[in-house]
Amino acid sequence: MIDCGVDPAHVIRAALRRAVKNWELGSEFVPPSEEQRTRITEWRARTSLAVDAPALNALLRAHDPLDVLSKWALVRGQIEPRVWAEIDILLDEIAVRAAAQNAEKDTPETCL
């Protein structure tokens, strides 16, 4: 991405926007993935996310009755897989565009 002039943080934010576009918080708790996340702080995104209050309250009552977890901890398992899927789509789009540009230039350089 960086070789193609694409800021990874922009990809993350675009993926998040796409992931939440038609998403609604469900009432079932989904544990977050245990997969290791990037330690590169520039690739992280901070955001606010509007969610349905009754759905969030149902999650709170069922899975955090003492209100000790962050709200994000209750939502993360539902939204992160969507964000990762959108990241994969964006990376494919970047690769296709880079390949097309390289084909036009007829150079052996590649991006991604």
N, C-alpha and C positions, 0 to 999 in steps of 0.2 A: 504494500500500500504506500509506504513512504517513498519508495522508488518511483511510484507513479504520481507522486505529489498529492496523495490523499492522506489527510490527517486522521489517524485511527479514532480519535475522540469524536470527529464528525460522523464517522461510520457508526459508532456506538449510539450517539444521539439520534441519528436518522433511524437506526434499527428500533430504538425505543419508541420513537414517534409512530413508526409503522406498526409496531407490535400492539400498541394501545389504541390504535385508531378505531377498531371495532370490537374491542375487548371489554367484557364486563366481569367484575369480580364474582366468582362463584361462592357458594356457601360452604363448600367442602375444603378443608385444609389440605394443602399439598405440600409435603415437606420439601424444602429446597434441596437441590442437587448437592452432593458432597464433592463434586469435581472441583479441582483446584482452579482458582480464578487467577487472572493476571495480577502480578505484583507491580506492574508498570502503572504508576499513578496517573500518568497523562492519558491513559486509555480508559480510565474510569469516568463515569458520568454521574453527576448529582442531579436529582430531579425531584419534582413534586408530582404526585399522581393522584388525580381525583378518582375516588372510588365510591361505589354505592354505600351509603351509611348503614342501611339495614343489613346488607351482606357483611360489612366489616364488623358490625355489632354482633352478628351471629357467630362469626369466627372468634371474636373476642370472648364471648360467653362460653363457647364450646372448647376452645383451645388455650385461652389465656385469661381465665376468670380473675386472676389476681392482678392483671394488667401490668405484668413485668416485662413482657417482650415489646420490642418496637412494632409499630404497625407494619413496617416493611417486612419484618420477619414472618408475619402472617400472610402477606401478599406475594412475597418473592417466589415461592414455589409455583404459583400460577402464572406469573408473568415472565420469569427468566427463560423458560423454554421457548416462548414466543420470540423473545428478543434474540436468542441465539439462532433461531431459524431465520429471522430477518437479517442477521449479520451474515449468515451463509449466502442468502440471496444477494445481498449487496456485494459481497466479495465476488460472487459469480458475475454480477453485472460489471464490476470494475475490471475483472479479467477479460470479459468479452470486449469491452470498450478498448482496453489496452491492446488486445490482440488485433482489433480492427485498425487502431492507429498505427501499430507496428507494421501491419500489412500494407497500409498506405505509404508509409515511409520506406518500406522494404528494407528494414534493418533487422539484424539478428537480436536486438535488445528485447527483453520481455519484462513485463510488470506482473508480479504475482506469479 
